[in-house]
């Protein structure tokens, strides 16, 4: 994890971030999404956009459990009250 974070130095130079090394999580507020997402995918992880530009892919990947998550959403939130429009598309 520390080498991963060190490798992101150019993208994170002016961005506030928190690295949770024990759990392998990195939270960053940056517009350099491609510079962070690529290395994250290569390392077997992913980068989620917490606040980005309109039209930007929030998740950056499709989880294997996407169909299952959609089925749960349909089953347990029939009126789409929980996070309307914010669920994975």
Secondary structure, DSSP 4 states (H G I P E B T S, - for coil): -HHHHHHTHHHHTTS-EEEETTTTEEEE--S-HHHHHHHHHHTT-----SS--TT--SSSS--TTHHHHHHHHHHH-TT--TTTTTS--
